[in-house]
Amino acid sequence: MGVSGSGKSTLGAVLADALGCTFLDGDDFHDATAISKMSTGQPLVDDDRWPWIDRLGGAIGQALTPSGTAVAACSALRRSYRDRLRAAIPALTRFVLLDPNPDELQRRLDQRTGHYMPASLLGSQLATLERPGADEAATALAAEASPLQLRDATLAWLEANDRQTGRVWRLSGHEPFSPL
């Protein structure tokens, strides 16, 4: 989760590869009206987001592997959006907030091409962002780290949180993950 340009899609793809599960990019679930609105620099409002969140939550539920694993990139900027996703997904749902500093975000967005989300909407996304509460299954990572470092930090966080349940993460083509 995080604002545009934080690296959600990049991390999601490498994390799903490591876990051997499906990766879903939330950007693929926006309808044409929402994409058009964002493309013209208009921020989305909740009424624009609810159908998108519902479509994504349903797709995540369908994509779960037999072990209950799927990875999705989604802004999930507000707690109410995360709550709605949790309600739609029939498995334990966790969030990793990619949290780069605003200057780095602006640099990334200024250099990005071919995406409908203009850099001009960064301010509205930052204003909308509600950091996960202590009672949410979430962690925050400094997004300036490399995708592989972020993947490893995410896997270590997942593994540490699952020790008490006895769940073992098996990486695709690898032995069970154990952080250093």
trRosetta pair geometry for C-beta under 8 A, 3 or more apart (Angstrom, degrees):
i j d omega theta_ij theta_ji phi_ij phi_ji
1 8 6.7 46 -94 -109 8 126
1 74 6.0 -22 -100 83 77 69
1 75 6.2 62 -157 169 74 22
1 76 3.9 -65 -122 56 125 113
1 77 7.4 -179 180 -68 107 40
1 82 7.4 -13 -95 -88 159 109
1 95 4.9 -2 0 -165 131 109
1 96 6.7 155 22 71 76 45
1 97 5.3 -37 79 -97 96 61
1 98 7.2 175 78 12 41 76
1 132 8.0 105 70 -47 145 113
1 138 7.8 -36 35 -137 133 121
2 6 3.4 -77 122 67 135 166
2 7 7.5 9 69 46 146 67
2 8 5.6 -174 46 -59 98 107
2 75 6.6 -89 76 -137 27 58
2 97 5.5 119 -73 -162 91 61
2 98 4.0 -81 -20 57 158 81
2 99 6.6 -142 -116 -67 124 48
2 100 8.0 81 179 10 144 81
2 129 7.7 15 -145 -118 49 128
2 143 7.0 114 -163 -67 171 142
3 6 5.4 110 60 -36 62 116
3 75 6.5 43 -107 -139 31 104
3 77 7.0 60 -82 -100 69 111
3 105 6.5 20 88 -142 124 142
3 122 6.5 79 160 -144 136 70
3 125 4.0 117 -135 135 108 130
3 126 6.0 -10 -78 -68 157 64
3 129 6.1 -63 -56 -65 103 128
4 75 7.2 -26 -52 -94 65 118
4 105 7.9 98 86 -167 62 107
4 109 6.6 70 117 -97 102 116
4 115 7.9 156 -167 141 119 141
4 117 4.5 -142 -135 138 154 150
4 121 6.8 52 24 89 144 108
4 122 6.7 -113 62 -94 102 72
4 125 5.9 -163 9 -50 89 170
5 100 7.7 -86 120 48 88 138
5 105 5.0 111 99 -156 126 74
5 108 4.1 141 -171 99 110 121
5 109 4.4 -67 -76 -61 151 87
5 112 6.5 -130 -103 -22 97 144
5 117 8.0 -143 -35 104 87 127
5 119 7.8 46 -48 -109 148 77
5 122 7.1 -22 24 -102 135 111
6 98 4.0 138 149 98 113 112
6 99 7.1 13 -149 -65 126 20
6 100 5.6 -173 -132 10 72 103
6 105 6.6 -15 -79 -107 67 102
6 143 5.0 -114 -173 -105 77 166
7 10 4.8 -56 -165 46 77 116
7 11 5.4 73 135 -20 94 102
7 98 5.0 -144 60 180 94 158
7 100 7.3 102 -3 -33 111 123
7 108 7.9 -93 -54 -142 81 161
7 143 4.9 164 23 -163 128 113
7 147 7.0 -154 -175 -91 121 83
7 150 7.0 160 126 -26 137 174
8 11 6.2 -64 -147 42 24 104
8 12 5.9 26 159 -23 64 113
8 26 7.7 -22 130 23 142 113
8 73 3.7 125 143 -155 103 108
8 74 7.2 -154 178 21 148 22
8 75 7.4 -111 -34 -80 165 47
8 98 5.9 -151 -69 17 67 136
9 12 5.6 -53 -140 37 28 115
9 13 6.4 29 161 -21 63 105
9 25 5.2 28 -118 -123 103 115
9 27 7.1 -19 -77 3 128 124
9 73 4.7 -125 -80 38 53 176
10 13 6.2 -57 -153 32 26 108
10 14 6.8 10 158 -5 62 108
10 147 5.0 -104 147 -101 108 126
11 14 6.2 -66 -149 44 32 100
11 15 5.8 29 158 -19 70 114
11 73 7.4 129 65 -95 84 110
11 96 7.2 -118 135 98 147 136
11 98 6.4 -180 0 -74 150 134
11 147 5.8 -158 -86 -141 59 82
11 150 4.9 -74 -112 118 116 134
11 151 6.5 -175 -150 -68 76 71
11 154 7.1 118 -179 -29 118 148
12 15 5.8 -60 -141 40 25 110
12 16 6.1 24 162 -18 64 109
12 23 5.2 125 145 -153 95 112
12 24 7.9 -87 172 61 138 42
12 25 6.8 148 88 -91 150 72
12 71 5.0 165 -158 142 79 112
12 72 6.6 -23 -140 161 135 11
12 73 3.9 -104 -28 -51 152 100
13 16 6.0 -55 -144 37 26 108
13 17 6.4 28 155 -20 61 107
13 23 5.3 84 -102 -176 51 172
14 17 5.5 -51 -147 35 34 116
14 18 6.4 35 154 -20 65 105
14 147 5.0 119 2 156 154 114
14 148 6.7 -112 172 -85 154 55
14 150 7.9 98 71 77 130 96
14 151 4.7 -88 118 -73 114 135
15 18 5.7 -54 -150 36 32 110
15 19 6.3 15 157 -5 66 111
15 23 7.7 123 70 -100 79 112
15 71 5.1 159 98 -127 108 158
15 151 5.2 -167 -79 -125 71 87
15 154 5.8 -34 -110 88 128 150
15 155 7.5 -174 -134 -55 89 88
16 19 5.9 -65 -141 48 30 101
16 20 8.0 -143 166 29 56 7
16 21 5.3 -104 -152 75 79 73
16 22 6.4 -63 -156 114 130 18
16 23 3.5 -132 0 -63 166 99
16 70 7.6 6 -117 -167 108 48
16 71 4.0 -135 -72 41 92 131
17 20 7.6 27 -178 -71 28 39
17 23 7.7 -16 -36 -36 67 130
17 172 6.4 -100 164 37 50 144
18 151 5.8 130 -16 -178 150 126
18 155 6.6 -81 128 -71 146 133
18 171 5.0 -46 177 -141 76 104
18 172 6.2 -170 -175 21 19 96
18 174 7.8 -23 -159 22 74 136
18 177 7.9 52 163 -75 114 135
19 69 5.6 -134 160 161 131 141
19 71 6.7 132 43 -36 138 120
19 169 6.8 -66 -117 -165 91 104
19 171 6.5 -68 -90 -121 35 56
19 172 6.5 39 93 -28 14 95
20 65 7.6 60 108 -86 83 163
20 170 7.4 -28 24 104 131 85
20 171 7.0 130 -17 178 99 36
20 172 3.2 145 -65 -84 95 99
20 173 7.4 145 -76 -9 119 70
21 63 7.7 99 168 148 95 98
21 65 4.9 -105 -117 -25 102 126
21 69 4.4 -121 -77 117 157 101
21 70 5.3 -144 155 -103 125 41
21 71 6.1 122 87 -5 112 89
22 63 4.1 -112 77 -177 149 117
22 65 7.2 168 2 -51 90 88
22 70 5.0 -16 65 -133 95 95
22 71 7.2 -173 94 36 50 69
23 70 7.8 169 -88 -176 27 73
23 71 5.0 -22 -108 78 72 101
23 72 7.3 153 -164 -90 52 39
23 73 7.6 27 -177 -12 96 94
24 28 7.1 -118 -172 51 73 123
24 29 7.6 35 169 -37 110 121
24 56 6.8 150 135 -151 132 84
24 59 5.7 144 -135 121 154 119
24 60 6.0 -127 37 -82 150 74
24 63 6.0 -172 -41 0 122 168
24 70 6.7 23 -1 164 109 115
24 71 7.3 173 26 93 69 50
24 72 4.3 -18 69 -109 99 90
24 73 7.4 -158 97 25 55 65
25 28 4.9 89 78 -7 89 105
25 72 7.5 180 -83 -157 17 65
25 73 5.1 -5 -128 50 62 112
26 29 5.7 -63 -160 33 49 112
26 30 7.7 63 148 -37 71 86
26 52 7.5 69 -177 163 94 108
26 56 5.3 9 -122 -113 83 147
26 72 6.2 84 -53 168 87 100
26 73 5.4 -119 5 98 93 64
26 74 3.7 119 -63 -99 147 71
26 75 6.8 -135 94 -3 155 68
27 30 6.3 -35 -163 2 43 112
27 73 7.5 -10 -7 95 88 111
27 115 8.0 -67 -142 -147 151 101
29 52 5.6 120 118 -159 97 76
29 55 4.6 173 -171 104 114 118
29 56 4.5 164 70 -69 171 86
29 59 6.6 -141 -93 10 131 146
30 34 4.4 -119 -170 86 103 125
30 35 5.1 124 118 -56 124 86
30 38 7.7 -30 -173 5 159 136
30 52 5.4 2 -101 -117 58 127
31 34 5.3 93 56 11 71 101
31 35 7.2 -138 100 -4 35 92
31 51 6.9 -2 -15 106 127 128
31 52 7.0 -126 -5 -78 82 89
32 35 5.7 -56 -145 40 33 111
32 36 6.1 36 156 -21 67 107
33 36 5.8 -55 -148 36 28 112
33 37 6.3 31 153 -22 63 106
33 48 7.6 -138 111 -133 102 98
34 37 5.5 -52 -147 34 32 114
34 38 6.4 27 157 -14 66 105
34 44 5.9 20 -148 -102 100 123
34 48 5.1 131 -106 -178 102 109
34 49 7.9 111 -124 -79 139 47
34 52 6.3 14 -27 -61 173 132
35 38 6.0 -56 -147 40 30 106
35 39 6.0 36 153 -26 65 109
35 116 5.0 -18 -164 159 88 170
36 39 5.6 -53 -144 34 29 116
36 40 6.6 16 160 -9 62 108
37 40 6.4 -70 -157 41 26 100
37 42 4.5 -80 -179 75 81 115
37 44 6.4 103 103 -85 133 72
37 48 6.7 -93 58 -128 161 150
38 41 7.7 62 -178 -62 35 12
38 42 6.8 -101 -83 65 28 65
38 43 7.6 44 -107 -117 73 30
38 44 6.5 -22 -69 -42 98 96
38 116 5.5 80 95 132 110 102
38 117 5.4 -37 161 -101 127 65
38 118 7.4 175 159 11 74 78
38 121 6.5 -24 -153 -50 84 165
39 116 4.5 -60 -79 -163 91 94
39 117 8.0 -70 -80 -70 50 28
39 118 7.2 98 -150 -27 33 100
41 118 5.4 -35 -88 50 77 141
41 120 4.9 -10 -132 85 108 135
41 121 6.4 -166 -147 -56 54 92
43 121 5.6 147 -86 -142 82 104
43 124 3.9 -109 -82 139 146 159
43 125 7.5 -166 -127 -54 115 64
43 128 7.7 174 -176 -38 136 135
44 48 3.9 -128 -158 87 96 137
44 49 5.4 109 140 -55 128 90
45 48 5.4 100 52 7 59 102
45 49 7.3 -131 105 -5 31 96
46 49 5.5 -65 -144 40 35 109
46 50 6.3 44 163 -37 72 96
46 80 7.8 -6 -127 97 122 137
47 50 6.4 -32 -137 12 30 112
48 51 7.8 -73 179 34 31 96
48 52 7.2 15 143 -6 64 121
49 52 5.4 -71 -155 46 44 114
49 53 5.7 41 155 -23 81 108
49 81 6.5 -56 150 -104 135 118
50 53 5.8 -56 -144 37 29 109
50 54 6.3 29 158 -18 65 107
50 84 7.3 -117 -133 -158 73 166
51 54 5.6 -56 -147 38 32 114
51 55 6.3 34 155 -20 67 103
52 55 5.8 -53 -148 35 30 109
52 56 6.3 24 156 -13 64 109
53 56 5.8 -58 -145 42 30 109
53 57 6.0 32 157 -21 66 109
53 74 7.7 94 -116 -168 74 138
53 81 5.6 -139 -103 -151 144 85
53 84 5.1 51 139 104 138 131
53 85 6.1 -101 -170 -65 100 82
53 88 7.6 164 145 -1 81 150
54 57 5.8 -52 -140 38 28 111
54 58 6.3 28 159 -17 62 107
54 84 7.3 -67 -70 162 67 119
54 88 6.5 177 -134 -95 52 149
55 58 6.0 -60 -152 38 27 110
55 59 6.3 24 154 -17 64 110
56 59 5.7 -58 -146 39 31 110
56 60 6.3 34 155 -21 66 104
56 72 6.5 121 180 -173 108 147
56 74 5.9 115 161 -97 158 134
56 85 7.1 -33 100 -113 106 103
57 60 5.8 -51 -147 33 30 111
57 61 6.5 33 153 -19 62 105
57 84 6.7 -113 -51 134 151 78
57 85 4.8 -159 -92 -131 106 57
57 87 7.4 6 -167 73 153 67
57 88 2.7 55 152 91 133 148
57 89 5.6 -113 -159 -46 82 80
58 61 5.6 -54 -152 35 32 114
58 62 6.5 26 154 -14 65 107
58 88 6.0 -76 -54 180 55 122
59 62 5.7 -57 -148 40 33 109
59 63 6.1 28 155 -20 67 112
59 72 7.9 119 94 -102 101 133
60 63 5.7 -63 -142 40 30 109
60 64 7.1 55 155 -50 62 84
60 70 5.3 172 -158 93 74 139
60 72 5.2 -61 -93 -37 117 142
60 85 7.4 38 33 -165 152 97
60 88 7.3 91 54 110 108 104
60 89 5.1 -33 103 -104 120 113
61 64 6.3 -28 -162 -13 32 113
61 88 6.2 -115 -35 146 125 76
61 89 5.2 -157 -72 -123 83 52
61 90 5.4 73 -138 11 106 89
61 91 7.6 166 -118 4 65 95
63 70 4.3 98 105 -120 104 146
64 68 5.4 -13 -173 -140 121 38
64 69 6.6 119 -152 47 70 24
64 70 5.0 -94 -89 -20 50 113
64 89 7.7 128 -59 -165 123 90
64 90 7.3 -102 -4 68 158 86
64 91 5.6 146 -119 -20 145 145
65 68 6.9 -52 68 18 69 17
65 69 4.8 -14 35 55 111 82
65 70 6.7 158 -10 -60 77 73
68 91 4.1 162 -168 -133 103 134
68 92 7.1 60 148 29 133 83
69 91 7.8 -144 -65 155 30 159
70 91 8.0 121 20 52 94 147
74 81 7.9 -159 144 150 118 120
74 85 7.0 149 92 -94 160 150
75 81 7.7 -10 92 126 82 161
75 125 7.0 -101 -153 -147 137 115
76 81 5.0 -171 -141 110 54 116
76 82 4.9 73 -173 -76 113 82
76 85 6.4 -45 -108 -5 115 148
76 95 6.1 -130 107 -127 154 132
77 81 6.3 56 46 29 58 147
77 125 6.4 -131 -103 -161 145 75
77 128 4.6 36 142 119 144 105
77 129 4.9 -92 -157 -96 93 55
77 130 6.6 95 150 19 62 71
78 81 4.8 101 61 1 80 100
78 82 7.3 -148 100 -1 45 85
78 128 6.4 -74 -53 168 96 89
78 129 7.8 -146 -67 -133 54 22
78 130 4.9 60 -129 17 54 120
79 82 5.5 -57 -150 40 38 111
79 83 6.1 42 151 -23 70 105
79 130 5.2 -70 -22 102 84 140
79 132 7.4 125 -96 -119 86 52
79 133 6.7 25 -103 -9 133 107
79 136 7.3 -134 -128 -69 97 141
80 83 5.5 -49 -144 36 32 115
80 84 6.4 36 154 -21 63 103
81 84 5.7 -52 -150 34 31 111
81 85 6.5 32 151 -17 64 104
82 85 5.6 -52 -149 37 34 112
82 86 6.3 38 151 -21 66 104
82 93 8.0 173 -174 122 81 123
82 95 6.0 -42 -130 -52 127 150
82 132 7.1 81 -56 -104 175 95
82 136 6.7 22 130 -144 150 139
82 138 7.8 -28 -151 -66 155 135
83 86 5.6 -51 -147 35 32 113
83 87 6.4 33 153 -20 64 105
84 87 5.7 -52 -149 34 32 113
84 88 6.5 25 154 -15 64 109
85 88 5.8 -64 -149 39 32 107
85 89 6.1 14 161 -11 70 115
85 93 6.2 -177 123 172 97 158
86 89 6.2 -68 -139 41 26 100
86 93 4.7 -155 -109 53 72 136
89 93 4.8 97 75 -70 139 127
92 137 7.0 -66 179 113 94 176
93 137 7.0 137 92 68 51 127
94 137 4.4 -87 -109 130 78 109
94 138 6.5 166 -170 -84 70 48
94 139 8.0 12 174 5 111 87
94 158 7.0 164 67 -103 164 88
94 161 7.5 126 -106 87 148 163
95 132 5.9 166 81 -75 129 143
95 136 6.7 -15 35 149 120 121
95 137 6.9 118 17 95 74 68
95 138 4.0 -14 69 -109 96 102
95 139 7.8 176 94 28 60 51
96 138 7.1 -177 -78 -155 27 70
96 139 5.8 -11 -119 65 69 85
96 140 7.7 141 -170 -104 54 26
96 141 6.1 3 -178 3 102 114
96 150 8.0 119 155 178 141 99
96 154 5.3 -24 -96 -114 157 110
96 157 7.4 131 -101 70 107 151
97 131 6.7 32 -120 -140 173 73
97 132 6.1 -153 -35 -2 128 109
97 138 6.3 50 -19 174 99 115
97 139 7.1 -149 27 101 81 39
97 140 4.2 -27 70 -107 111 78
97 141 7.1 163 81 22 57 64
98 140 8.0 171 -80 -156 11 64
98 141 6.0 -26 -110 68 56 93
98 143 4.0 73 177 -88 92 116
98 150 7.2 15 -110 -145 106 142
99 140 4.8 23 -15 -174 140 107
99 141 6.5 155 23 72 91 38
99 142 6.1 -58 76 -102 89 39
99 143 5.8 169 53 -16 32 97
100 104 4.2 -106 168 87 120 125
100 105 5.2 151 89 -56 114 82
100 108 7.4 70 87 -7 165 138
100 142 7.1 85 -97 -174 50 58
100 143 3.7 -72 -51 64 89 116
100 144 5.7 116 -121 -51 93 74
101 104 5.0 89 59 10 77 104
101 105 7.1 -142 97 -7 38 89
101 144 7.5 6 8 -47 89 121
102 105 5.4 -53 -145 36 36 116
102 106 6.3 37 157 -21 68 103
102 122 7.6 120 -151 154 87 126
102 126 6.7 21 -104 -100 109 153
103 106 5.8 -52 -149 35 31 111
103 107 6.5 34 152 -20 63 105
104 107 5.6 -52 -149 35 33 114
104 108 6.4 34 153 -19 66 105
104 143 7.3 170 111 86 138 102
104 144 5.9 -93 -130 -86 167 100
105 108 5.8 -57 -150 36 30 110
105 109 6.3 22 157 -13 66 109
105 122 5.9 141 134 -147 120 132
105 126 7.9 141 89 -68 166 117
106 109 5.9 -59 -144 41 30 107
106 110 6.1 32 157 -22 65 109
106 119 6.6 78 -144 -164 64 120
106 122 6.4 -174 -88 81 71 176
107 110 5.8 -57 -146 36 26 111
107 111 6.4 13 159 -9 63 112
108 111 6.1 -70 -151 43 27 103
108 112 6.2 34 154 -36 67 108
109 112 5.5 -46 -140 21 34 116
109 117 7.8 -85 -135 113 109 96
109 118 7.8 79 176 164 116 36
109 119 3.7 133 133 -103 122 93
109 122 5.9 -131 -7 -62 167 126
110 119 5.6 38 -70 -84 59 159
112 115 5.4 -16 146 19 120 127
112 119 7.9 149 44 -63 104 96
117 121 6.1 -95 -171 52 83 134
118 121 5.7 105 70 -3 74 96
119 122 5.7 -13 -173 -20 58 115
120 123 7.7 -40 173 17 46 101
121 124 5.3 -54 -164 42 67 111
121 125 6.0 68 139 -24 85 102
122 125 5.7 -61 -151 38 33 110
122 126 6.2 30 156 -18 69 107
123 126 5.8 -55 -146 37 30 109
123 127 6.3 28 155 -18 64 108
124 127 5.6 -54 -146 38 32 113
124 128 6.3 31 154 -20 65 109
125 128 5.7 -59 -147 38 32 110
125 129 6.4 48 153 -40 65 98
126 129 5.7 -37 -149 10 33 120
131 140 7.0 -17 -153 -71 106 138
132 136 4.2 -114 -171 72 104 139
132 138 3.4 -41 146 76 173 156
132 139 8.0 -34 60 -23 144 13
132 140 7.3 -173 35 -53 106 95
133 136 5.1 104 57 -7 71 101
137 161 7.3 104 -153 -170 99 153
139 154 7.8 175 67 -116 128 63
139 157 5.0 -91 2 -154 163 154
141 145 6.8 -70 163 28 108 129
141 150 5.7 120 133 -133 152 88
141 153 5.5 125 -118 107 132 142
141 154 7.1 -64 -40 -64 151 81
142 145 5.9 97 89 -19 85 98
143 150 7.2 26 -129 -95 53 138
145 149 4.0 -111 168 94 115 128
145 150 5.1 147 90 -55 112 81
145 153 7.1 61 95 -6 165 140
146 149 4.5 94 53 7 80 103
146 150 6.9 -146 92 -4 41 87
147 150 5.6 -57 -146 39 31 112
147 151 6.2 38 153 -24 66 103
148 151 5.4 -45 -144 32 34 116
148 152 6.4 32 156 -16 64 104
149 152 5.8 -55 -147 39 31 109
149 153 6.2 30 154 -18 65 107
150 153 5.7 -53 -143 39 31 110
150 154 6.2 33 155 -20 64 106
151 154 5.8 -60 -152 36 27 111
151 155 6.3 24 154 -16 65 107
152 155 5.7 -52 -144 38 32 110
152 156 6.2 34 155 -20 64 106
152 179 7.3 118 175 -119 88 91
153 156 5.7 -53 -146 36 30 113
153 157 6.4 33 153 -20 63 106
154 157 5.7 -55 -149 36 31 111
154 158 6.3 31 153 -18 66 105
155 158 5.7 -52 -145 37 32 112
155 159 6.1 31 156 -19 65 108
155 169 6.4 -169 -156 112 92 161
155 171 7.6 6 -132 -80 145 112
155 177 5.1 -91 170 170 126 160
155 179 7.0 162 105 -73 90 95
156 159 5.8 -55 -144 39 29 111
156 160 6.2 29 156 -19 64 108
156 177 8.0 -123 -74 149 51 119
156 179 3.7 66 -114 -85 102 142
157 160 5.9 -55 -145 37 28 110
157 161 6.3 21 158 -13 63 111
158 161 6.0 -66 -151 41 27 107
158 162 6.1 11 158 -10 66 116
158 169 6.1 76 112 -61 121 146
159 162 6.0 -67 -142 43 27 103
159 163 7.0 54 156 -53 62 84
159 169 5.7 -92 -83 13 89 125
159 177 5.8 -127 -70 100 137 107
159 178 7.0 166 -174 -116 159 42
159 179 6.1 178 62 -18 142 102
160 163 6.2 -23 -157 -15 32 113
160 179 7.5 -19 -47 12 97 140
161 164 7.9 -57 172 24 39 97
162 165 5.1 -64 -160 46 67 108
162 166 7.6 -83 160 53 84 21
162 167 4.0 -71 -177 61 127 107
162 168 7.8 -175 121 -68 129 24
162 169 7.1 119 52 -36 153 95
163 166 7.8 37 178 -67 31 30
168 176 4.8 -40 174 -132 111 137
169 176 6.3 118 75 -157 54 78
169 177 4.7 -23 89 32 111 114
170 174 7.4 171 -179 76 63 71
170 175 7.8 -91 -138 166 76 24
170 176 5.4 -56 -94 -95 65 67
170 177 7.5 -175 -110 -8 18 81
171 174 3.8 -7 81 55 110 120
171 175 7.5 18 40 65 99 35
171 176 7.5 133 4 -138 79 22
171 177 5.2 93 -34 -56 110 100
174 177 7.3 55 107 -70 125 72
